Structures are given as C-alpha cells and as structure tokens.
Amino acid sequence: MAYMSGTTGSEGANVFLEVLQNDLKNLSIETKKKYPQIREACEEGIVKLRNAAANPQTPIYYIVNQILYPLVQGCETREQKIVKICLGMIQKLITQQAVDQKGARYITDTLWMLMESGTEEVKVLQSVTLLLTTNAVVHGDTLARNLVLCFRLHFTKDSTTINTAGATVRQLVSLVFERVAAEDEHFKESDAGKTEVNLEELKMPSNVAPKGLRPCAGDAYLMFQDLVQLVNADQPYWLVGMTEMTRTFGLELLESVLTNFSSVFFQHPEFSFLLKERVCALVIKLFSPNIKYRSSVPASVQQATPLDKPYFPISMRLLRVVSILIQKYHSLLVTECEIFLSLIVKFLDPDKPPWQRSLALEVLHKMTVLPDLLKSFCECYDLKPHSTNIFQDIVNSLGAYVQSLFVNPQLMGQGTTVGGQVPLAQGQPPSLLAGMPVGPGVSPQPGFFSRGVWLPIVITYSSGQTKSIYLDMLEKGEPPAIPDGYGISVAYACLLEIIRSISICIDGLPPLPPGSEENDNDAPAVEKRAEEEPSEEERQLHAQLINSSWCGLLAALSPLIDASTDESASESVLKAVQTFASLCGALDLQVPRDAFITAICKASLPPHYALTVLNAAHQHQGTASTAGARSQDLAPQYSHHYTSEADFRQQVVAVGTPLPTSSVPIGVQQGPVMLTAKNLQCMRALLSLAHCHGGILGTAWHLVLTTLQHLVWILGLKPATGGSLKAGRTTADSNAVITTAVMADLPVLSQMLSRLFESSQYLDDVALHHLVDALCKLSHEAMELAYSNREPSLFAVAKLLETGLVNLPRVEVLWRPLTNHLLEVCQHPHIRMREWGVEAITYLVRAALQHKHTPPLRDNQRLQTLLLGPLSELSAVPHGDVRQRQLECVLHALHGAGETLSHGWPLVLGIIGAVSDHHGENLIRVAFQCLQLVMTDFLPVMPWRCLPQCMATAAKFGSQTQELNISLTAVGLMWNISDFFYQNQEKLCTSLSGDTNVFPEFPGTPNMPPFDKLWMCLFARLGDLCVDARPAVRKSAGQTLFSTISAHGSLLQPATWQPVLWQVLFPLLDKVRSLSGAASSEKVDTGGNILIHHSRNTAQKQWAETQVLTLSGVARIFNTKCALLLSLGDFPRAWSLLLEFIEHSALNKNNEVSLAALKAFQEVLYVNKQGGGKAEDAVGAVGKAEDSSISEEAGVWSVAWRVWLGIGTESTAPSASPSADDAYVPSQAFLTALIQIFPAVFAHVRADFGPDDLERLCVVLQHMVSVPVQADASMFLLSGTSSAALSDAALSPLQEGVVHCVRLLQEHALGSLAADPASPAAGPAMVTALFRQLLWFSRLACQRDAPPNFVPFGEKMLTLVVSLYEETAEEPAVVEGGVLQRLVEALRVPLSLKYRCPAASTWQLGVTCLLAVLHRGLPLARRPSQRQHYEGMWPALADTLDHFLFPQDPPPNEDVQADEAVDCQVIELVRDEVLPYSPLVPKEFVLRVVVLLNKGSIHSATANSTLASTASHGSGAADSESELKLREEFAKTCFETLLQFSLLDGVEAELVRDTEGGLAGRLAVTALLHRFQDVLCRYVEDERHSGSCPLPRYRLSEISFVLKAVATLVMSLKKAHAHPGKVDRLSWEQLIGLYPHLVNCTTTASAQVSRSLREALLQYRDLLQPPAAGTAPASASNTHSSLTNGV
C-alpha cells in the first residue's frame, strides 16, 4: 500500500508505522545477542515510531531516515538472515514511497556494499529495481551508481545472478528512457520555445549532460553515450565503476533503446547527434571485418587480426542494429543508411559465407515489408541525379542472388567449417516424380528445381510479415548451418514483398494476399486506386519505383516460375507478376508491362510452342526506354537462363493439337503438344491479370488473347451460348488426352474466361477499344485460315459476343466496330464461322434491346436504329441459315423488348417482309411468327407511317403459297389491324399529319382523309386476298373484309363510302362472279391425304362458297349502312346493281348460292335505323316510314318487288319436262327463304300493291306450295296430329311463311276496304281473290296422296278463311259473291269424308268452322232482302249435313262420345237456327231437315239394335256396352227435336197442315212405337232367361230410355190431341197396345227400370178410358213435367 501523505496521523500511516514497529522488534530479537548495538538502534526506532504515531503531522521522511540506521547496520553484518530482514524492510519503505533522495543515497550505498561483498545478490537486484521503478527520486550520480551496480552483477560468475542482472539492466535502461518519454509528455506544451542546440559542444564527451536537457533526458543522454563508449571498447564518462562489458550485450542494449524509444531521438537533437556521430561510426567500424572477408579465399591469406574475421554474434547483432537504424531513423540518417544498404547488398555476394548472406536476406526482408521505407529509398537515392540507385541495387542483388543459386551451384557446397566438421553439402536434388521430391526418407516438399539444383522452400511467411531465424539467434556463438533452400525461401519472400510494397506505394492499398481468391470478385482490382490523382512528383516517383525494379524482379521471378515445383509457390510468384504488370500498365510503362505479361504468356504455353506465337505477337513492341536502360544488365543472363531450361518436366495433364497459324504452311501436320499443370496455373494467372487489370493492358491485349486462344484450342474448349466456352473435344482428335482432374477443372477455366470478358464492363472506353480491336484482329486471322478450309478458332467471335453483352450500358462505344466485323463473319463461306457470326449478332441484338438504357431505348431513335441496323443488314446475306437465325432473333426481340421499338419498326417490318416464297416454309413460318407478335402486341407503339407497311407485310403473308395456315392467320392479323384502327381512332387522326406519301392514291376521291386512306389500304389488301386461288384464304379474307367494314365502317367519312363501294365491293362481286363461272366442275384431287366433303369437292363448289360469302357480306353492309349510303348521290344505281347480283345468284342452280342470295336479299330489306343500332323488320318499319330514309325511295322498292317476283316466278315455274333428270327443283329452304322475304318487300310496296300484283303473287304462292319436296328435305315434313292440327308448330317453314304472307294480304285487303275510296273496286276484288286463294289452300288438307304436312296447312287456311268470313260476312262483295255458299261447299269435302279424311282433325275442324260460319251467315241468309244471294247455299248446306251426320264408314271405337257430342251440336244448331225460323227458310230445306231428324232417331235405334244383338252374341259385355252407347245421345236429340218440331204447341198451322209435314210426323210416331214394342219384348224375354243373374248395364239403360220415351210420347200425344187432326187413331191404338208389354216388365228386379216403368204406367192412367174430345186430363201437365225432368 503506497504511502501517499508526507506526515503521520492518517489511518494508513498508523498501520504502516505499526508494521515497521513489528519488523524492528523482529530485527531486535534477531540481533539481541550477537549485535546489541543494532538491538539498541531498533529499540530507539520503535520509540520514535510510537512517538510519531502519537504526534500527528510528524514528517514521514524524517522518521524513515532515522530508522534506516539499524537497517544499514544490519546489512553491514553480512549475515544472511539479518540481511534478508533488513532488505525486506528497505523494500517495504521503497514500496510505500517513504524514501527521499537522501534515503535513496543511503540505500544505494548499502546495496553497493552488499554487491561488492557478494551478499544476497538477487535480493540486491530486486531492491535496485524497486528503488528505480517505484518513483523517479533516484537520478543523476545515484542512478548511475545503481546502473553500474547492476552491470557489475551481470558479469559475476553465478549464472542466476548473471541472468537476473542482465534482465535488470535491460529493464533499467528502458526505464531511463521511459522517464524521458514521460518527462517530455509532461513538458510537452513548454517545449515550443526551445532554443537551438550547439552541436559543437556535444562533440566532446563528458560526464555532464548537455544544458538543454531536463534531468531525466540528461540521465538518458549520459547513459546512452557511455553504452556506445563501452561497445566501442572505450571508458565510460558517467557509468563510473564499470569493470567489464561485452560488445554483444552492449549492442543488444543499443538495439533495445533504438527500437523502443525512437521518439526521444527525433525529439531531442542531442540524441540525434549521438545517433549520427557515435552510433553510425561505431556500426561502420564494426562492419569492416564482414566486408573484407571472402569465403572463397583461403584462410591463410586472410588477415589474422581478430577484428578482421567476421564474428557471427557481432555480425548478427550489428545487422539487427542496422536494420533498426534503417527502418526507424532513415530520415535522420540518409547518408549513413545509403552506406548501410550498400554494405548489406554486398553481403549477398556469392563469395560471402552462407550465414552472412542469410542474415543480409533477413534484414532485407524486414525492409521490403515496409512500403514507405522502399519509397524513401527510391526518393532519396534513385530519384537523385547523382546518387547511387540503392533501390535498384537491392532488387538487382536479389535477382542476382536467385540466379546464382542455380547458375553457380558449386558455391552452394562451401559451408563454413566449424570445429573441424565437414562442410554441409547443399543443392543435391532428390529423386523427382512429377516435379515433387520423393524417395526414402524424403517427404514431398515445395521448392524450386532447375539445372539439377533442388532448393526446397523451408520457411514461409504471411504477407507483410517477417520472421527472422538467424537474426534472432542471440544465444549462438558460432555460425549456424544454413539448410538447403533457406536462402531461396527468404529471397523469394523478399521479391514478393518488394512487389507488394511497390503496389502499396502506388495504389495506396495493399493487394490481396497470395493465398486469397482474388478472382472471386467480378470488379477488377485496378479500380481500387486512391481517389485522388497523384501529383507530378508522385508520378515520377512511381515510375522510378518501376524502372528501378522491373529488370531485377523479372530476372528473379521468371526462373522461379519455371523452377517452381509447388502450386502455391507458383501461384504466389504469378500473383506478384500480375500485380507488377498491372502497376506498369497503370503508369503507362509499356515495356515493363509487356515484358511481365510475356513472361506469363510464355509460361502458359508449352516451351517450344511459345516461341513462335509470342515472337510473332511481340514483333510490334519496342525496346526498353531510356529510363530503364541502366537496369537492363541482367536481361541477357535472364534470357539465356530461361530459354535454355530443358532438363525438368512438370506433370503433363493435357495433350492436344496445336492451333494452325499463318506461319505454318498449309498441309504441314503439326504434332501434338502437351500442357502441364503449371501451364494451366499460368493460364489462370493470365486470366486473373486480364480480368483484374484489363484497363492497363492496351496493345498487350493481343498478346494475352493470342495466348488464351491457343490454350483454349489445345484444351478443346468450344463456344457455347452467350460466348462462354465448354469442353467440346470431338472423337476425331485422336491425339487428344485430358486427365480427369483437368476435365473437372475445365468448367472453372471456362468460367474464368467468361468473367475476364465480363470484367470489360469496368474498362474505360479506350481500354475497351483496345480489347475489341485485339479480338477483331484475332478473328480476322481465324477467318483467313478458314478460307483455306482449316478448322477455324471461334474464340475471338465468341468473346466478342461476351464483351458486347457486358458492355451494353455503353453500347454506342463499341457497337459499330463490333457488329461490322461480325457482319463480315456472317458472310464467310465456312459454315462454323458463319454460324457463330450470326449467333453473336443475334444474341447481341436481343440482349441490347432488353437492356435498360439511359435514356430509355423507347425514346432514343438513334439508338434503336443503331441496334437494329446489323440485324437488318443480315437480310442481304444469301445463306438460309443466317436468315433463319435473323428471324428467330427478331421474334425473340419482339417478345422481350417489342414495346420499346417505337422508331425501329420500319427495320423490323423490312426484315419480316424480306422473306418470300423461294425461302422455304421454315423461314416463312418464323417470319410470320414475328409478324403475328407485331400485330397482336405492338401495333399501339408503332408509328403511323409504318401501318401501311405493316398491312402490306400481312397481305404478303396472306398471299404466300408455302403454308396455308399462315395465310389464314395473316388474314386474321388484318382483322387485328382493323380493331387497332378502331380503338385508336382519335390518336391516329391526331398523328396522321404531314407527309402522306406512304399511302396509295384512290381515284375519284382526291381529298380523302389520311385516316380513311388507312382503312382503304386495309380494304384493298383484303379485297385482293378475297379472290385468292385457295378457297380457305378466300373465305377467311372475305369474312374479315366484311366484318371489318361492318364493324368499323362508321369511322369513315361519308364521301369515302363511294370508293369503298365502287373500288372494293362491286369489283369484288364482279371478280367472284366471273371466276365462279369459269371454275372447273372436276373433282379436286387431294392425293388421298385429306378428305373433302362432297359439297366442296370441286373448284366450282368452292367458288360457290366464295360467292355466298361476298354477296352476303355486301348485303350486310347495305343493311347496316343504309342511312349512310342513301346520302350518296348514286345510291339507286348501287342498289340496282346489288339486286342484280342478288337475282343472278338466286337463280343459280347451286342451292347454297341461291339460298345465300335470298338471305342477302332479305338482309338488305331490313332497315337499320340511323345506320347503327338494332335492326327491325320491314313490317315494323312501315309504320315509321317517315323516320326511315329508305322508305322514301319508292323506285328503289319497286325494283326490289320486281326482283322478288322475278325470282319467285322463275324459280317456281313448272318445268317443261318434269321427268328430266336435270330439271331444277328449288329446295324447301330456298322457297322458305323466298316467302320469308315477301313481308319485307311488301312492307315497302303495299301502298301500290294492287289486284294484279295479288294475282301474280297468288300464282307464285300456289307454285311454291306445289313444289315437290326433295328427299333430303324431310325436315320440312311434319306430320299433323289432332292435338297440334291447328298449331303453327305443325307447319313447315314454307307453309308458315305462306300463312304469314296471307295474313299480311288479309290485313292489306281489309284495310283497302275501309280506307281506299279512290278505287272502290280494288278492295272487294282483293278480298274475293283472297277468299278464292284461301279456299284453294284449304282443300289441300283433304287430298288423299298429298304430303302429310298439307293437312295442318289446309286446316290453318280453313281457320283463316272462317275468321276472314266472320269479319267480312256483311260486306256487299262477300254477300253478292256467294262466299258463304263456297265456304259450305268447301267444308262439304272434309265433312262428307269424315272418317275417311287423312286426319281426324280435319273433319273436326270442318264441323267447328261450319258451326261458326252458320252462326254468322244464317242470320244474314234469313234476311228477306238478301234471300236471292243465298238461294244456292241451302241445298249445299242440306247435302253437307246429310253427308256428315250419316257417314258411309263406321266410326272408330275411340272418342265415340266426343263425336256424338259434335253430331248433337249440329242438330242443336238446326233446332235453334233453322226450325224456329222455318217461315224464312226455304220449305225444301225444312223438309230435308225433318227427314234428317227422323232418319237420325230411326237410324240410330236400328243401328243400336243391330249392334246390341251383335254384341250379345259377340266379343263381350264391355265392347257391346260402348257400341250401344255409340249414338244414344244423338238419337235422343233427334227424337226430341223431331217431336218438338212436329207435335209441340206453337207450330204454325200452315206447316202442320202440310201433307208432307203431317205425314213425316205420323211416320215418326209409328216408327217409334214399333221400336218401343220390340225393345220391351226382348227385355222381358231376356230377363226371364237370365234367372237370378242381372242383365248388363247397357240393357238396363236401354230399357230405361225406352220407358222414359214411352212416358214422353204419351204425354206429347195427349198434348197434341187438343189440336184436332194432329194425332190419328192408329197412333193411339199402337200406344195402347204397348200397355201389356209394360205390365210384363213389372217383374223386373232393377230399381232403375222400376222407376222408369212407374212413370210410364202413370201416364197411361188417362188412357184407361177414351178421353173426351178436346179436353185434356187434369194431371197431364204435371205428369209430363215429371217425365221430362227424369229423362
């Protein structure tokens, strides 16, 4: 614990005083007996310590100095135990810093006394060390006395003491200088005004420090001065008392001070003076024996003085000191260091001992790792005009030393004889295998082997690091044995470090260490230079560094490359050569640069191979510059050594064929050449150099690339995609051998090659041009060789590609020279050259277009033209393979960068359009893929001036004949163009300005807008394709043309439609018509590969399809654009011409054409409002005639009506020879289409449609319906069924059309009747004619052999005629024309046939129509004023009723009740509409009605009786029941009607008195009574026979009906009896005669029969006695009522 206070009183001080008291007590006890005076002194000290502890603020030094007395006395006893106690207490006092200067002197004297007596020497040294290191109290003479004490102990005989003292001396010497440094730091601020030092005073040494030095510095000055004196064997001035000193120890101390305290020497001139005047003189003096001594001279001749022979310990320490002086004090000792360096260089002389040379090498190694030091050497010596070139001498000496190891091997064997030992034999090479030493007891070791001398590398160093071996042998007294290879190992390291240091000096940064992978970085190292430009002085210095060193370095490194047996050593040397070459290039020192590059190139190629190539490549280079002339003295020796090396072979790893060159005559066969592992290693080094330092190669690029090209050829690397190289050795190379290791390494070499050229992106423009020029030169050489049909090297072309790819950011710099050369290559006759030329161009163009340029490529017209220019120029190359690659490139470029080619489209379209039919299908296909891409993706980015060219190119592909699909797709592309025009109309209209010479002229429209000209170009191109020889192309082009016009025609100006019609559409129709007429009808021969449908198997049929397409397309245009076309002045002419084409086509015998013509006709008749929007048919448009411009052109529509009528008349006219095979029969589809057109025509001509037109129309309609149906038109035959008889769904399309036509005519006729007072005859005539036509159509339903679909058609017409009659029945023309009679007569046909009708629905419909007509017509017929117009109707009606109610054929079993109900409706009609009005009806008709009613009741009964009897013996009860009920209701109705007519009240007397009428009534009653009797008798008999089994239900119903009828008859007769003469007696008798039979029926068991029997019997109550004449029974009325209700 340090004692910090100067007085007592503190806690720490009291503790310390107690410790001292205890120690004094111990000493007192120890000396009590033998040394009482010491005990007494100890006790006094204890008392003083106690007093001091009791009295605070007592000075501590006073107390300590008092207690030192017993301690000094104890040491004087020299007894070990007492001395130890005393020294221990002294050390405690020192440690507690309780000793002042006075005390220190006491202690020093005591220690000196112990030293002289040899007592506790180690303890003494410890105490000295504590005394001096604890604080700075000791200085001056006391310090010197302590130092001398330690020096003297160092030279005692005890080894422990010697070592301890030596360490103490070293520590204390350093301590003295450390005090100086601390003192300087303390007084740093006060040193600014320091006065100059008088050096003259310092030249006289003395024991007094210079006046200008502070105490610590003075002590150090005096000490350092005496150390130099001692080493120089002189007496010291300050260290008085020194008795002995060794020179080695002194040199070590000097070295220590110089090493650790250089700041002191630089800060104090006094110390600098000592260094310059004393130390350097000492060193030079001590160097003398080493310089004079020669190991090659016999020892007897050498001077015998001890100093004249080099002494290893002295020499070694001297060199250590020199090394420090040079490294740390060069700036102070410029001249002295020049001497030192010259001396060290001489140490390398071959005649010096090996240990001396090794020591000098180690010193040089220490200096070479210091770049600033080497820079200072060059600056201070080599740059001075009259100075020694020290730096150059150093480098040259190293080079000479390296060469001497191989050139003069005998010197290596002279070792130093030590102690009679045999000198060590050096330089004996071991046995070698593949360049590596092997054999018994020999391990593989890296080294150098040359001229039979093997020198292993025995030591390696880290970059920038030194590791001395012999300079650090401080314990050695004799020269050590130097192993083989140590010298070469250190020299090799020195050479590498020199280059490293030079690199740091020039570049400012240390290069990468040799072991690192510099190639892992893409950016070259040459870019790592300091940012600031060097000054002129610095440039001169840098150039001098190179000029002073390059020859020596090359002389040393070249043989080392060749002699190296280890890959790592070779790599380090090669890295150094690369670095140096890059430095030369950076300073534009071409001669040294090319020399170093040549060294690598020669080392890369086989020895004998290299000379030819490199000499040829190097002829253009000049000689050494003047600046480097003085450093060339080693060049001849180097050259001789290097070229004569032939006694050592590396491991061969590849054997290949040499690349032919122009220097080798044609036809001369060159033998195989061998590559060693070192060749490949040098190749990697060459690649690394070019990669990292390509910017400085300049003209040396040709040398580098030539070498690489030859190596690549030998290794068999071939170009691959993108310019990289891949292993591509062919089996034809019979001499080629590549080991597995090299095969695995080839991808790495290829990658390094690629990265070399990738690094060109970091070169400046000038350097890049050097590279490109070198590659072009190589390529020209290869092309010249290829002309003689030698296999060319593609290296240059491939690498031009790689270079271009990585330099796209500055593409304008190299594009022209690079692509111009590649275009030459593309025209080379050798296919491999040509292939790679076009590969390079296309790859470059693709990459350049995809590159992100600044400014963007999209906005740079000049750059686009520049990039696409070479691609466009390939169109002039005649070779097909080149054109193929050109087009593939265009396709790829469009995919990748098409949107940026705003200005390059003319070139692109020119390339695409340059392909024609003779180029073949493959080229056309690729070109078309390009065009497809342009059309689909890039029209928006294309300038408008390119659009006509674009359309022309598409049309060209449409017309090519190599590939049909391409033509079709090209047509589709033209549709894409039209869409583009439409979607970008505003943009195009804005941009279409200025020069319009790109458009063709269109006659007749001089001022056509440019936008319309675009469309006309498109229409014209499509029109040309519409008449192509191939049907598929025609079809596609036609569809596209018309779709385009329809979809986008509204964009055209109205005036432009005239050229559209007269220059595009009508010429197209005319061409198609003429070509169709000339087409062959022979079957098309497809060669059996493709099946063609029969509808397209002739050219004529194929042209028919084209006709259809064009005609329908033009018609559609007329339809959609009618409003626009009407505004043209010549529309009527165009309309007439179009209808002429339609009529001509409609009468074509080809069904497809004719049908299409009708569809076209139909389309043009529909109005498209305002030229756009939804179309409405002509019927709907008629009401809007005032809005439709087309309806105002009456003449236009009269043409349409004439055309329709002409088509209908011509096509449906019956053939003169129906049986002829070639007779033309129009199809149902044609007729349907024709009839469906009529409404549209009629809508526009109805105002002028008169009876004559109707008559002609009816003829056409009748012919249409009568046209036979072809077998292939069965779809038009639909069988009518009862459920759908009146449904339009049962009609064929043709019939539906006729029905619709009739309805239109009916509407028109009715309208004429109501609103045509101007021509009163027209309406009635049309109505009458219409009735005739309808009735004619209705009769078709009853034709026996007519097609099935005539039935629904006839029925439909029947309903139409009825509805028409119901509407017009009261019209005078209808009444006077006897229309009702015609209707009844027409209905008689189906009603008379009834069950024999083709369809049951016909007679059923006939009945319905008859009832409807009669309901409407009979009231009119009963009118007296019109009776004469209906006279013929009554007989016809009677016949009709008779034939219908009593048909000849029996009814079918089904729907019997429904048929019977219909019959009853007819009877009811007669009952309601005829009988009540009999006075207004002809009597003949009334009589026929009564006969019918009578016949109905009798006939039904008779028939039923017959059927019943048949059923009872026939098939069964169920059938018989239905047959019995067949006419039951009908008979009942007839019977009731007859009775009502004959017997009821209210019948007029005239009719009753009529004989025939009365007779009819009596006959009816008699017949009924007979029938009743027969039924009653049979019933009674059958019931009796049936026993308990009941009779069938129908028998019960029959008897019930008869009984009810009897009751009714009785009641009716009783009523009639009130009128005399109405009922005769016979009738009464017959009635009464039934009574017994009624009574017989009372036995029935049926409740139903019983009820009816009861009612009948009740009616007989009044007949039990004859009633009085003229009176009626009272109950008759009631009975009749009940009977009637029960029936």
Disulfide bonds with the S-S distance in Angstrom:
none
